[in-house]
Amino acid sequence: MKQLSCKIKGHSLSPVSKQPFHIKEYECSRCDQKFTTDGYGRLVKFTRYWKENHEFFNNHFKNRLLS
């Protein structure tokens, strides 16, 4: 039922990003799905691929700042 509401009205996104860099994460308050932005600025579903990608960039930038 929640997903039907989002299909009709659209997602109600709120930012939940904890990353300090250019990584943005959003969550729908109606259906609790997570989204992120890709390299072109489009919203995509937050899948395992994007989770691994975000972790890689966070580790890369942390190591770079510490060096």
N, C-alpha and C positions, 0 to 999 in steps of 0.2 A: 504494500500500500504506500509506503514511503517513497519508493522509486517511481510510482505512478504520479505522485504529486510533483516530483522533480521533472518528469517528462512533460507534464502539462505546463507548470509554472516556471520551470528552469531551476537550476541549483542556487541555493543561497549560500555563497561561499564566504568564509571568514579566514583570515590568515592564521596559520599555526606554525609558521616557520621559526625554528630555533637556530638556524644557521646564520652566522654573521655575514656571509658573503652574498653573492648574487643568486643564491638558491632560494626559491620561494615555494612554500607549500601551503595549500589551502584545504579546508575541510567543509563539506556541505553540512549545514545544521539540520537539514531534514532527513537525509538518507545516510549520513555518516561516512560517505565515500571521501577518499583523499585525492587531491589533484596537485599537480606541479606544473611548472612552465618548462617547455623544451627550449632548445637553442634559438628558436625563432620567436619565442614569446607566446606561443600558443599553449592553451591549457590541455594537459593530457592526464589520464588516470595515473595515479601513483602506484606503479607495479614494482615487482622485485628488481627489475632492470634499473628503474629510476632510483630506488633505494641504494643499490650498490653504486650507482653513478654518483650520488650525493655523498656517500661515505668516502669514495675515492677522492673527490675534490676537496672535501673537508680535511682529510689527512694530508693531501698534497699541500694545501695552503697553510696548514698548521706547521708542517715541517719547514716550509719555505720561510715563514715568519720567524721561526726559532733559529734558523741558520744565520 
